[in-house]
Amino acid sequence: MFSHCPVCGLKFEREQGYFVGAMYINYGATVFLIFTGYFTFELFTAIPFVVNFGIWGVISAVFPVFFYSYSKSLWLNIDYALDPSG
């Protein structure tokens, strides 16, 4: 990740603990995805409980790893929208 935006100069790397909000976004997105996916499969498919649970267990372990960079971007956008001075 760049330390500053090459276009506008916005500082990406902030103080220690700044990206805790990004972890909350990542956690919330993961929980939302897993719950809605699990219950959708439970209601509309005939797959057994163990298979359904296993599928969403694997996704819940993999999804946060791939989504974390997007959650950091979302957190930076929220912060910039609330405090444009950076």
PDB file of N, CA, C and O in Angstrom:
ATOM      1  N   MET A   1       0.848  -1.178   0.000  1.00  0.00           N
ATOM      2  CA  MET A   1       0.000   0.000   0.000  1.00  0.00           C
ATOM      3  C   MET A   1       0.891   1.237   0.000  1.00  0.00           C
ATOM      4  O   MET A   1       1.871   1.305   0.742  1.00  0.00           O
ATOM      5  N   PHE A   2       0.551   2.200  -0.823  1.00  0.00           N
ATOM      6  CA  PHE A   2       1.301   3.449  -0.864  1.00  0.00           C
ATOM      7  C   PHE A   2       1.117   4.213   0.445  1.00  0.00           C
ATOM      8  O   PHE A   2       0.087   4.081   1.106  1.00  0.00           O
ATOM      9  N   SER A   3       2.108   5.003   0.814  1.00  0.00           N
ATOM     10  CA  SER A   3       1.972   5.805   2.037  1.00  0.00           C
ATOM     11  C   SER A   3       1.102   7.035   1.796  1.00  0.00           C
ATOM     12  O   SER A   3       0.437   7.514   2.715  1.00  0.00           O
ATOM     13  N   HIS A   4       1.103   7.555   0.554  1.00  0.00           N
ATOM     14  CA  HIS A   4       0.283   8.711   0.174  1.00  0.00           C
ATOM     15  C   HIS A   4      -0.343   8.453  -1.192  1.00  0.00           C
ATOM     16  O   HIS A   4       0.178   7.673  -1.988  1.00  0.00           O
ATOM     17  N   CYS A   5      -1.458   9.113  -1.449  1.00  0.00           N
ATOM     18  CA  CYS A   5      -2.114   9.040  -2.758  1.00  0.00           C
ATOM     19  C   CYS A   5      -1.251   9.773  -3.777  1.00  0.00           C
ATOM     20  O   CYS A   5      -0.871  10.919  -3.534  1.00  0.00           O
ATOM     21  N   PRO A   6      -0.927   9.146  -4.917  1.00  0.00           N
ATOM     22  CA  PRO A   6      -0.094   9.823  -5.911  1.00  0.00           C
ATOM     23  C   PRO A   6      -0.799  10.990  -6.601  1.00  0.00           C
ATOM     24  O   PRO A   6      -0.137  11.839  -7.199  1.00  0.00           O
ATOM     25  N   VAL A   7      -2.121  11.047  -6.530  1.00  0.00           N
ATOM     26  CA  VAL A   7      -2.859  12.108  -7.210  1.00  0.00           C
ATOM     27  C   VAL A   7      -3.101  13.299  -6.289  1.00  0.00           C
ATOM     28  O   VAL A   7      -2.750  14.431  -6.621  1.00  0.00           O
ATOM     29  N   CYS A   8      -3.708  13.032  -5.118  1.00  0.00           N
ATOM     30  CA  CYS A   8      -4.108  14.148  -4.245  1.00  0.00           C
ATOM     31  C   CYS A   8      -3.227  14.310  -3.012  1.00  0.00           C
ATOM     32  O   CYS A   8      -3.335  15.314  -2.308  1.00  0.00           O
ATOM     33  N   GLY A   9      -2.352  13.335  -2.736  1.00  0.00           N
ATOM     34  CA  GLY A   9      -1.458  13.449  -1.597  1.00  0.00           C
ATOM     35  C   GLY A   9      -2.059  13.042  -0.257  1.00  0.00           C
ATOM     36  O   GLY A   9      -1.438  13.262   0.782  1.00  0.00           O
ATOM     37  N   LEU A  10      -3.276  12.442  -0.257  1.00  0.00           N
ATOM     38  CA  LEU A  10      -3.899  11.994   0.989  1.00  0.00           C
ATOM     39  C   LEU A  10      -3.025  10.939   1.660  1.00  0.00           C
ATOM     40  O   LEU A  10      -2.586   9.989   1.013  1.00  0.00           O
ATOM     41  N   LYS A  11      -2.780  11.104   2.934  1.00  0.00           N
ATOM     42  CA  LYS A  11      -1.937  10.176   3.673  1.00  0.00           C
ATOM     43  C   LYS A  11      -2.744   8.916   4.006  1.00  0.00           C
ATOM     44  O   LYS A  11      -3.765   8.990   4.689  1.00  0.00           O
ATOM     45  N   PHE A  12      -2.280   7.762   3.519  1.00  0.00           N
ATOM     46  CA  PHE A  12      -2.971   6.498   3.759  1.00  0.00           C
ATOM     47  C   PHE A  12      -2.604   5.889   5.101  1.00  0.00           C
ATOM     48  O   PHE A  12      -3.480   5.490   5.868  1.00  0.00           O
ATOM     49  N   GLU A  13      -1.319   5.817   5.382  1.00  0.00           N
ATOM     50  CA  GLU A  13      -0.863   5.207   6.632  1.00  0.00           C
ATOM     51  C   GLU A  13      -0.953   6.224   7.753  1.00  0.00           C
ATOM     52  O   GLU A  13      -0.192   7.191   7.792  1.00  0.00           O
ATOM     53  N   ARG A  14      -1.874   6.002   8.649  1.00  0.00           N
ATOM     54  CA  ARG A  14      -2.119   6.934   9.751  1.00  0.00           C
ATOM     55  C   ARG A  14      -1.467   6.394  11.029  1.00  0.00           C
ATOM     56  O   ARG A  14      -0.576   5.546  10.979  1.00  0.00           O
ATOM     57  N   GLU A  15      -1.922   6.896  12.149  1.00  0.00           N
ATOM     58  CA  GLU A  15      -1.358   6.479  13.427  1.00  0.00           C
ATOM     59  C   GLU A  15      -1.735   5.028  13.738  1.00  0.00           C
ATOM     60  O   GLU A  15      -2.617   4.436  13.116  1.00  0.00           O
ATOM     61  N   GLN A  16      -1.029   4.492  14.722  1.00  0.00           N
ATOM     62  CA  GLN A  16      -1.274   3.114  15.133  1.00  0.00           C
ATOM     63  C   GLN A  16      -2.715   2.967  15.620  1.00  0.00           C
ATOM     64  O   GLN A  16      -3.199   3.792  16.395  1.00  0.00           O
ATOM     65  N   GLY A  17      -3.394   1.921  15.165  1.00  0.00           N
ATOM     66  CA  GLY A  17      -4.771   1.678  15.551  1.00  0.00           C
ATOM     67  C   GLY A  17      -5.797   2.345  14.669  1.00  0.00           C
ATOM     68  O   GLY A  17      -6.997   2.211  14.905  1.00  0.00           O
ATOM     69  N   TYR A  18      -5.347   3.064  13.653  1.00  0.00           N
ATOM     70  CA  TYR A  18      -6.263   3.799  12.784  1.00  0.00           C
ATOM     71  C   TYR A  18      -7.200   2.858  12.030  1.00  0.00           C
ATOM     72  O   TYR A  18      -8.372   3.181  11.834  1.00  0.00           O
ATOM     73  N   PHE A  19      -6.703   1.710  11.609  1.00  0.00           N
ATOM     74  CA  PHE A  19      -7.492   0.805  10.784  1.00  0.00           C
ATOM     75  C   PHE A  19      -8.319  -0.202  11.590  1.00  0.00           C
ATOM     76  O   PHE A  19      -8.747  -1.218  11.044  1.00  0.00           O
ATOM     77  N   VAL A  20      -8.546   0.060  12.858  1.00  0.00           N
ATOM     78  CA  VAL A  20      -9.458  -0.782  13.633  1.00  0.00           C
ATOM     79  C   VAL A  20     -10.864  -0.689  13.045  1.00  0.00           C
ATOM     80  O   VAL A  20     -11.598  -1.677  13.033  1.00  0.00           O
ATOM     81  N   GLY A  21     -11.235   0.472  12.566  1.00  0.00           N
ATOM     82  CA  GLY A  21     -12.535   0.626  11.913  1.00  0.00           C
ATOM     83  C   GLY A  21     -12.644  -0.242  10.666  1.00  0.00           C
ATOM     84  O   GLY A  21     -13.717  -0.761  10.361  1.00  0.00           O
ATOM     85  N   ALA A  22     -11.536  -0.401   9.944  1.00  0.00           N
ATOM     86  CA  ALA A  22     -11.531  -1.273   8.770  1.00  0.00           C
ATOM     87  C   ALA A  22     -11.759  -2.721   9.176  1.00  0.00           C
ATOM     88  O   ALA A  22     -12.403  -3.481   8.453  1.00  0.00           O
ATOM     89  N   MET A  23     -11.234  -3.099  10.326  1.00  0.00           N
ATOM     90  CA  MET A  23     -11.477  -4.464  10.813  1.00  0.00           C
ATOM     91  C   MET A  23     -12.945  -4.651  11.176  1.00  0.00           C
ATOM     92  O   MET A  23     -13.507  -5.722  10.950  1.00  0.00           O
ATOM     93  N   TYR A  24     -13.566  -3.622  11.734  1.00  0.00           N
ATOM     94  CA  TYR A  24     -15.010  -3.703  12.025  1.00  0.00           C
ATOM     95  C   TYR A  24     -15.817  -3.829  10.739  1.00  0.00           C
ATOM     96  O   TYR A  24     -16.770  -4.607  10.678  1.00  0.00           O
ATOM     97  N   ILE A  25     -15.446  -3.075   9.718  1.00  0.00           N
ATOM     98  CA  ILE A  25     -16.131  -3.179   8.429  1.00  0.00           C
ATOM     99  C   ILE A  25     -15.955  -4.580   7.857  1.00  0.00           C
ATOM    100  O   ILE A  25     -16.914  -5.177   7.366  1.00  0.00           O
ATOM    101  N   ASN A  26     -14.754  -5.100   7.917  1.00  0.00           N
ATOM    102  CA  ASN A  26     -14.467  -6.437   7.410  1.00  0.00           C
ATOM    103  C   ASN A  26     -15.275  -7.499   8.168  1.00  0.00           C
ATOM    104  O   ASN A  26     -15.847  -8.405   7.563  1.00  0.00           O
ATOM    105  N   TYR A  27     -15.312  -7.374   9.474  1.00  0.00           N
ATOM    106  CA  TYR A  27     -16.076  -8.320  10.292  1.00  0.00           C
ATOM    107  C   TYR A  27     -17.567  -8.234   9.976  1.00  0.00           C
ATOM    108  O   TYR A  27     -18.229  -9.260   9.821  1.00  0.00           O
ATOM    109  N   GLY A  28     -18.095  -7.019   9.881  1.00  0.00           N
ATOM    110  CA  GLY A  28     -19.517  -6.845   9.588  1.00  0.00           C
ATOM    111  C   GLY A  28     -19.895  -7.402   8.230  1.00  0.00           C
ATOM    112  O   GLY A  28     -20.933  -8.048   8.090  1.00  0.00           O
ATOM    113  N   ALA A  29     -19.061  -7.159   7.228  1.00  0.00           N
ATOM    114  CA  ALA A  29     -19.331  -7.685   5.888  1.00  0.00           C
ATOM    115  C   ALA A  29     -19.280  -9.212   5.883  1.00  0.00           C
ATOM    116  O   ALA A  29     -20.088  -9.864   5.222  1.00  0.00           O
ATOM    117  N   THR A  30     -18.335  -9.772   6.615  1.00  0.00           N
ATOM    118  CA  THR A  30     -18.223 -11.231   6.690  1.00  0.00           C
ATOM    119  C   THR A  30     -19.434 -11.840   7.375  1.00  0.00           C
ATOM    120  O   THR A  30     -20.006 -12.810   6.878  1.00  0.00           O
ATOM    121  N   VAL A  31     -19.825 -11.288   8.495  1.00  0.00           N
ATOM    122  CA  VAL A  31     -20.989 -11.814   9.220  1.00  0.00           C
ATOM    123  C   VAL A  31     -22.250 -11.693   8.373  1.00  0.00           C
ATOM    124  O   VAL A  31     -23.052 -12.626   8.319  1.00  0.00           O
ATOM    125  N   PHE A  32     -22.431 -10.553   7.713  1.00  0.00           N
ATOM    126  CA  PHE A  32     -23.602 -10.368   6.853  1.00  0.00           C
ATOM    127  C   PHE A  32     -23.618 -11.402   5.721  1.00  0.00           C
ATOM    128  O   PHE A  32     -24.652 -12.015   5.455  1.00  0.00           O
ATOM    129  N   LEU A  33     -22.478 -11.596   5.059  1.00  0.00           N
ATOM    130  CA  LEU A  33     -22.388 -12.560   3.976  1.00  0.00           C
ATOM    131  C   LEU A  33     -22.672 -13.977   4.460  1.00  0.00           C
ATOM    132  O   LEU A  33     -23.430 -14.710   3.825  1.00  0.00           O
ATOM    133  N   ILE A  34     -22.075 -14.362   5.567  1.00  0.00           N
ATOM    134  CA  ILE A  34     -22.212 -15.729   6.068  1.00  0.00           C
ATOM    135  C   ILE A  34     -23.640 -16.001   6.524  1.00  0.00           C
ATOM    136  O   ILE A  34     -24.210 -17.032   6.169  1.00  0.00           O
ATOM    137  N   PHE A  35     -24.220 -15.108   7.294  1.00  0.00           N
ATOM    138  CA  PHE A  35     -25.599 -15.327   7.767  1.00  0.00           C
ATOM    139  C   PHE A  35     -26.595 -15.381   6.621  1.00  0.00           C
ATOM    140  O   PHE A  35     -27.422 -16.291   6.553  1.00  0.00           O
ATOM    141  N   THR A  36     -26.518 -14.410   5.722  1.00  0.00           N
ATOM    142  CA  THR A  36     -27.488 -14.415   4.625  1.00  0.00           C
ATOM    143  C   THR A  36     -27.271 -15.616   3.704  1.00  0.00           C
ATOM    144  O   THR A  36     -28.237 -16.225   3.244  1.00  0.00           O
ATOM    145  N   GLY A  37     -26.029 -15.954   3.436  1.00  0.00           N
ATOM    146  CA  GLY A  37     -25.747 -17.111   2.585  1.00  0.00           C
ATOM    147  C   GLY A  37     -26.191 -18.415   3.227  1.00  0.00           C
ATOM    148  O   GLY A  37     -26.816 -19.253   2.577  1.00  0.00           O
ATOM    149  N   TYR A  38     -25.866 -18.585   4.504  1.00  0.00           N
ATOM    150  CA  TYR A  38     -26.241 -19.813   5.193  1.00  0.00           C
ATOM    151  C   TYR A  38     -27.757 -19.993   5.218  1.00  0.00           C
ATOM    152  O   TYR A  38     -28.263 -21.058   4.864  1.00  0.00           O
ATOM    153  N   PHE A  39     -28.477 -18.961   5.633  1.00  0.00           N
ATOM    154  CA  PHE A  39     -29.926 -19.105   5.742  1.00  0.00           C
ATOM    155  C   PHE A  39     -30.605 -19.169   4.375  1.00  0.00           C
ATOM    156  O   PHE A  39     -31.657 -19.794   4.244  1.00  0.00           O
ATOM    157  N   THR A  40     -30.031 -18.543   3.371  1.00  0.00           N
ATOM    158  CA  THR A  40     -30.568 -18.688   2.012  1.00  0.00           C
ATOM    159  C   THR A  40     -30.416 -20.126   1.531  1.00  0.00           C
ATOM    160  O   THR A  40     -31.356 -20.701   0.982  1.00  0.00           O
ATOM    161  N   PHE A  41     -29.237 -20.708   1.733  1.00  0.00           N
ATOM    162  CA  PHE A  41     -29.037 -22.114   1.372  1.00  0.00           C
ATOM    163  C   PHE A  41     -29.953 -23.014   2.186  1.00  0.00           C
ATOM    164  O   PHE A  41     -30.508 -23.975   1.653  1.00  0.00           O
ATOM    165  N   GLU A  42     -30.116 -22.720   3.450  1.00  0.00           N
ATOM    166  CA  GLU A  42     -30.955 -23.538   4.327  1.00  0.00           C
ATOM    167  C   GLU A  42     -32.412 -23.529   3.864  1.00  0.00           C
ATOM    168  O   GLU A  42     -33.081 -24.562   3.891  1.00  0.00           O
ATOM    169  N   LEU A  43     -32.898 -22.376   3.444  1.00  0.00           N
ATOM    170  CA  LEU A  43     -34.301 -22.261   3.045  1.00  0.00           C
ATOM    171  C   LEU A  43     -34.574 -22.767   1.631  1.00  0.00           C
ATOM    172  O   LEU A  43     -35.617 -23.375   1.392  1.00  0.00           O
ATOM    173  N   PHE A  44     -33.660 -22.531   0.691  1.00  0.00           N
ATOM    174  CA  PHE A  44     -33.959 -22.773  -0.714  1.00  0.00           C
ATOM    175  C   PHE A  44     -33.238 -23.954  -1.344  1.00  0.00           C
ATOM    176  O   PHE A  44     -33.424 -24.214  -2.533  1.00  0.00           O
ATOM    177  N   THR A  45     -32.429 -24.668  -0.595  1.00  0.00           N
ATOM    178  CA  THR A  45     -31.775 -25.861  -1.143  1.00  0.00           C
ATOM    179  C   THR A  45     -32.020 -27.039  -0.209  1.00  0.00           C
ATOM    180  O   THR A  45     -32.474 -26.876   0.923  1.00  0.00           O
ATOM    181  N   ALA A  46     -31.711 -28.213  -0.708  1.00  0.00           N
ATOM    182  CA  ALA A  46     -31.920 -29.430   0.087  1.00  0.00           C
ATOM    183  C   ALA A  46     -30.601 -30.045   0.530  1.00  0.00           C
ATOM    184  O   ALA A  46     -30.545 -31.237   0.832  1.00  0.00           O
ATOM    185  N   ILE A  47     -29.536 -29.245   0.573  1.00  0.00           N
ATOM    186  CA  ILE A  47     -28.253 -29.812   0.993  1.00  0.00           C
ATOM    187  C   ILE A  47     -28.271 -30.054   2.499  1.00  0.00           C
ATOM    188  O   ILE A  47     -28.931 -29.324   3.239  1.00  0.00           O
ATOM    189  N   PRO A  48     -27.551 -31.073   2.953  1.00  0.00           N
ATOM    190  CA  PRO A  48     -27.533 -31.373   4.394  1.00  0.00           C
ATOM    191  C   PRO A  48     -26.882 -30.256   5.218  1.00  0.00           C
ATOM    192  O   PRO A  48     -26.111 -29.444   4.707  1.00  0.00           O
ATOM    193  N   PHE A  49     -27.217 -30.247   6.497  1.00  0.00           N
ATOM    194  CA  PHE A  49     -26.701 -29.229   7.420  1.00  0.00           C
ATOM    195  C   PHE A  49     -25.174 -29.206   7.431  1.00  0.00           C
ATOM    196  O   PHE A  49     -24.569 -28.135   7.378  1.00  0.00           O
ATOM    197  N   VAL A  50     -24.552 -30.379   7.499  1.00  0.00           N
ATOM    198  CA  VAL A  50     -23.099 -30.450   7.617  1.00  0.00           C
ATOM    199  C   VAL A  50     -22.422 -29.841   6.384  1.00  0.00           C
ATOM    200  O   VAL A  50     -21.421 -29.135   6.507  1.00  0.00           O
ATOM    201  N   VAL A  51     -22.967 -30.114   5.208  1.00  0.00           N
ATOM    202  CA  VAL A  51     -22.388 -29.557   3.983  1.00  0.00           C
ATOM    203  C   VAL A  51     -22.568 -28.041   3.956  1.00  0.00           C
ATOM    204  O   VAL A  51     -21.630 -27.309   3.640  1.00  0.00           O
ATOM    205  N   ASN A  52     -23.761 -27.570   4.285  1.00  0.00           N
ATOM    206  CA  ASN A  52     -24.039 -26.137   4.319  1.00  0.00           C
ATOM    207  C   ASN A  52     -23.124 -25.441   5.322  1.00  0.00           C
ATOM    208  O   ASN A  52     -22.540 -24.400   5.024  1.00  0.00           O
ATOM    209  N   PHE A  53     -23.007 -26.019   6.496  1.00  0.00           N
ATOM    210  CA  PHE A  53     -22.148 -25.459   7.534  1.00  0.00           C
ATOM    211  C   PHE A  53     -20.689 -25.450   7.090  1.00  0.00           C
ATOM    212  O   PHE A  53     -19.965 -24.489   7.352  1.00  0.00           O
ATOM    213  N   GLY A  54     -20.262 -26.502   6.429  1.00  0.00           N
ATOM    214  CA  GLY A  54     -18.884 -26.584   5.948  1.00  0.00           C
ATOM    215  C   GLY A  54     -18.572 -25.567   4.878  1.00  0.00           C
ATOM    216  O   GLY A  54     -17.515 -24.936   4.896  1.00  0.00           O
ATOM    217  N   ILE A  55     -19.508 -25.405   3.929  1.00  0.00           N
ATOM    218  CA  ILE A  55     -19.315 -24.430   2.865  1.00  0.00           C
ATOM    219  C   ILE A  55     -19.121 -23.041   3.451  1.00  0.00           C
ATOM    220  O   ILE A  55     -18.169 -22.343   3.103  1.00  0.00           O
ATOM    221  N   TRP A  56     -20.011 -22.644   4.328  1.00  0.00           N
ATOM    222  CA  TRP A  56     -19.938 -21.289   4.879  1.00  0.00           C
ATOM    223  C   TRP A  56     -18.827 -21.145   5.906  1.00  0.00           C
ATOM    224  O   TRP A  56     -18.350 -20.038   6.155  1.00  0.00           O
ATOM    225  N   GLY A  57     -18.412 -22.255   6.504  1.00  0.00           N
ATOM    226  CA  GLY A  57     -17.246 -22.204   7.391  1.00  0.00           C
ATOM    227  C   GLY A  57     -15.975 -21.886   6.621  1.00  0.00           C
ATOM    228  O   GLY A  57     -15.153 -21.086   7.069  1.00  0.00           O
ATOM    229  N   VAL A  58     -15.818 -22.514   5.464  1.00  0.00           N
ATOM    230  CA  VAL A  58     -14.645 -22.250   4.622  1.00  0.00           C
ATOM    231  C   VAL A  58     -14.685 -20.811   4.090  1.00  0.00           C
ATOM    232  O   VAL A  58     -13.672 -20.112   4.100  1.00  0.00           O
ATOM    233  N   ILE A  59     -15.858 -20.378   3.629  1.00  0.00           N
ATOM    234  CA  ILE A  59     -15.982 -19.016   3.115  1.00  0.00           C
ATOM    235  C   ILE A  59     -15.695 -17.996   4.212  1.00  0.00           C
ATOM    236  O   ILE A  59     -15.081 -16.961   3.953  1.00  0.00           O
ATOM    237  N   SER A  60     -16.137 -18.284   5.435  1.00  0.00           N
ATOM    238  CA  SER A  60     -15.894 -17.338   6.537  1.00  0.00           C
ATOM    239  C   SER A  60     -14.422 -17.247   6.905  1.00  0.00           C
ATOM    240  O   SER A  60     -13.995 -16.263   7.508  1.00  0.00           O
ATOM    241  N   ALA A  61     -13.639 -18.264   6.548  1.00  0.00           N
ATOM    242  CA  ALA A  61     -12.204 -18.199   6.810  1.00  0.00           C
ATOM    243  C   ALA A  61     -11.442 -17.508   5.676  1.00  0.00           C
ATOM    244  O   ALA A  61     -10.402 -16.893   5.913  1.00  0.00           O
ATOM    245  N   VAL A  62     -11.956 -17.607   4.445  1.00  0.00           N
ATOM    246  CA  VAL A  62     -11.243 -17.088   3.290  1.00  0.00           C
ATOM    247  C   VAL A  62     -11.662 -15.656   2.945  1.00  0.00           C
ATOM    248  O   VAL A  62     -10.814 -14.838   2.590  1.00  0.00           O
ATOM    249  N   PHE A  63     -12.947 -15.345   3.044  1.00  0.00           N
ATOM    250  CA  PHE A  63     -13.460 -14.045   2.623  1.00  0.00           C
ATOM    251  C   PHE A  63     -12.787 -12.858   3.310  1.00  0.00           C
ATOM    252  O   PHE A  63     -12.420 -11.909   2.618  1.00  0.00           O
ATOM    253  N   PRO A  64     -12.602 -12.858   4.634  1.00  0.00           N
ATOM    254  CA  PRO A  64     -11.987 -11.685   5.277  1.00  0.00           C
ATOM    255  C   PRO A  64     -10.571 -11.386   4.792  1.00  0.00           C
ATOM    256  O   PRO A  64     -10.154 -10.228   4.771  1.00  0.00           O
ATOM    257  N   VAL A  65      -9.840 -12.413   4.406  1.00  0.00           N
ATOM    258  CA  VAL A  65      -8.475 -12.209   3.922  1.00  0.00           C
ATOM    259  C   VAL A  65      -8.488 -11.422   2.612  1.00  0.00           C
ATOM    260  O   VAL A  65      -7.690 -10.503   2.424  1.00  0.00           O
ATOM    261  N   PHE A  66      -9.389 -11.785   1.720  1.00  0.00           N
ATOM    262  CA  PHE A  66      -9.461 -11.109   0.431  1.00  0.00           C
ATOM    263  C   PHE A  66     -10.180  -9.759   0.506  1.00  0.00           C
ATOM    264  O   PHE A  66      -9.932  -8.887  -0.326  1.00  0.00           O
ATOM    265  N   PHE A  67     -11.051  -9.577   1.473  1.00  0.00           N
ATOM    266  CA  PHE A  67     -11.832  -8.349   1.563  1.00  0.00           C
ATOM    267  C   PHE A  67     -11.138  -7.265   2.386  1.00  0.00           C
ATOM    268  O   PHE A  67     -11.582  -6.117   2.368  1.00  0.00           O
ATOM    269  N   TYR A  68     -10.066  -7.590   3.105  1.00  0.00           N
ATOM    270  CA  TYR A  68      -9.467  -6.630   4.028  1.00  0.00           C
ATOM    271  C   TYR A  68      -8.957  -5.366   3.326  1.00  0.00           C
ATOM    272  O   TYR A  68      -9.117  -4.265   3.853  1.00  0.00           O
ATOM    273  N   SER A  69      -8.353  -5.510   2.155  1.00  0.00           N
ATOM    274  CA  SER A  69      -7.862  -4.304   1.466  1.00  0.00           C
ATOM    275  C   SER A  69      -9.026  -3.410   1.051  1.00  0.00           C
ATOM    276  O   SER A  69      -8.899  -2.186   1.063  1.00  0.00           O
ATOM    277  N   TYR A  70     -10.158  -4.009   0.685  1.00  0.00           N
ATOM    278  CA  TYR A  70     -11.338  -3.217   0.334  1.00  0.00           C
ATOM    279  C   TYR A  70     -11.930  -2.533   1.570  1.00  0.00           C
ATOM    280  O   TYR A  70     -12.417  -1.405   1.493  1.00  0.00           O
ATOM    281  N   SER A  71     -11.881  -3.226   2.704  1.00  0.00           N
ATOM    282  CA  SER A  71     -12.401  -2.600   3.928  1.00  0.00           C
ATOM    283  C   SER A  71     -11.508  -1.440   4.362  1.00  0.00           C
ATOM    284  O   SER A  71     -12.004  -0.456   4.911  1.00  0.00           O
ATOM    285  N   LYS A  72     -10.206  -1.538   4.126  1.00  0.00           N
ATOM    286  CA  LYS A  72      -9.321  -0.406   4.418  1.00  0.00           C
ATOM    287  C   LYS A  72      -9.666   0.784   3.524  1.00  0.00           C
ATOM    288  O   LYS A  72      -9.679   1.927   3.981  1.00  0.00           O
ATOM    289  N   SER A  73      -9.944   0.510   2.255  1.00  0.00           N
ATOM    290  CA  SER A  73     -10.334   1.583   1.333  1.00  0.00           C
ATOM    291  C   SER A  73     -11.650   2.216   1.753  1.00  0.00           C
ATOM    292  O   SER A  73     -11.795   3.437   1.720  1.00  0.00           O
ATOM    293  N   LEU A  74     -12.607   1.386   2.146  1.00  0.00           N
ATOM    294  CA  LEU A  74     -13.887   1.919   2.620  1.00  0.00           C
ATOM    295  C   LEU A  74     -13.693   2.788   3.856  1.00  0.00           C
ATOM    296  O   LEU A  74     -14.297   3.854   3.971  1.00  0.00           O
ATOM    297  N   TRP A  75     -12.855   2.335   4.773  1.00  0.00           N
ATOM    298  CA  TRP A  75     -12.602   3.092   5.997  1.00  0.00           C
ATOM    299  C   TRP A  75     -11.941   4.436   5.680  1.00  0.00           C
ATOM    300  O   TRP A  75     -12.297   5.457   6.268  1.00  0.00           O
ATOM    301  N   LEU A  76     -10.983   4.437   4.755  1.00  0.00           N
ATOM    302  CA  LEU A  76     -10.356   5.697   4.338  1.00  0.00           C
ATOM    303  C   LEU A  76     -11.376   6.624   3.693  1.00  0.00           C
ATOM    304  O   LEU A  76     -11.343   7.833   3.925  1.00  0.00           O
ATOM    305  N   ASN A  77     -12.278   6.080   2.887  1.00  0.00           N
ATOM    306  CA  ASN A  77     -13.310   6.901   2.253  1.00  0.00           C
ATOM    307  C   ASN A  77     -14.269   7.492   3.266  1.00  0.00           C
ATOM    308  O   ASN A  77     -14.662   8.653   3.147  1.00  0.00           O
ATOM    309  N   ILE A  78     -14.645   6.713   4.254  1.00  0.00           N
ATOM    310  CA  ILE A  78     -15.539   7.216   5.309  1.00  0.00           C
ATOM    311  C   ILE A  78     -14.840   8.333   6.075  1.00  0.00           C
ATOM    312  O   ILE A  78     -15.442   9.372   6.345  1.00  0.00           O
ATOM    313  N   ASP A  79     -13.574   8.124   6.425  1.00  0.00           N
ATOM    314  CA  ASP A  79     -12.820   9.134   7.155  1.00  0.00           C
ATOM    315  C   ASP A  79     -12.662  10.404   6.318  1.00  0.00           C
ATOM    316  O   ASP A  79     -12.808  11.512   6.833  1.00  0.00           O
ATOM    317  N   TYR A  80     -12.366  10.242   5.040  1.00  0.00           N
ATOM    318  CA  TYR A  80     -12.192  11.408   4.170  1.00  0.00           C
ATOM    319  C   TYR A  80     -13.506  12.166   3.983  1.00  0.00           C
ATOM    320  O   TYR A  80     -13.510  13.394   3.905  1.00  0.00           O
ATOM    321  N   ALA A  81     -14.624  11.431   3.911  1.00  0.00           N
ATOM    322  CA  ALA A  81     -15.930  12.082   3.761  1.00  0.00           C
ATOM    323  C   ALA A  81     -16.283  12.889   5.013  1.00  0.00           C
ATOM    324  O   ALA A  81     -16.916  13.941   4.920  1.00  0.00           O
ATOM    325  N   LEU A  82     -15.870  12.392   6.179  1.00  0.00           N
ATOM    326  CA  LEU A  82     -16.184  13.090   7.427  1.00  0.00           C
ATOM    327  C   LEU A  82     -15.162  14.186   7.755  1.00  0.00           C
ATOM    328  O   LEU A  82     -15.504  15.170   8.412  1.00  0.00           O
ATOM    329  N   ASP A  83     -13.910  14.024   7.303  1.00  0.00           N
ATOM    330  CA  ASP A  83     -12.863  14.996   7.578  1.00  0.00           C
ATOM    331  C   ASP A  83     -11.975  15.176   6.343  1.00  0.00           C
ATOM    332  O   ASP A  83     -10.906  14.568   6.275  1.00  0.00           O
ATOM    333  N   PRO A  84     -12.379  15.981   5.380  1.00  0.00           N
ATOM    334  CA  PRO A  84     -11.618  16.114   4.138  1.00  0.00           C
ATOM    335  C   PRO A  84     -10.227  16.723   4.291  1.00  0.00           C
ATOM    336  O   PRO A  84      -9.418  16.628   3.368  1.00  0.00           O
ATOM    337  N   SER A  85      -9.932  17.334   5.409  1.00  0.00           N
ATOM    338  CA  SER A  85      -8.619  17.952   5.577  1.00  0.00           C
ATOM    339  C   SER A  85      -7.524  16.903   5.694  1.00  0.00           C
ATOM    340  O   SER A  85      -6.351  17.193   5.456  1.00  0.00           O
ATOM    341  N   GLY A  86      -7.911  15.663   6.068  1.00  0.00           N
ATOM    342  CA  GLY A  86      -6.957  14.560   6.097  1.00  0.00           C
ATOM    343  C   GLY A  86      -6.073  14.614   7.288  1.00  0.00           C
ATOM    344  O   GLY A  86      -5.212  13.750   7.457  1.00  0.00           O
TER     345      GLY A  86
END
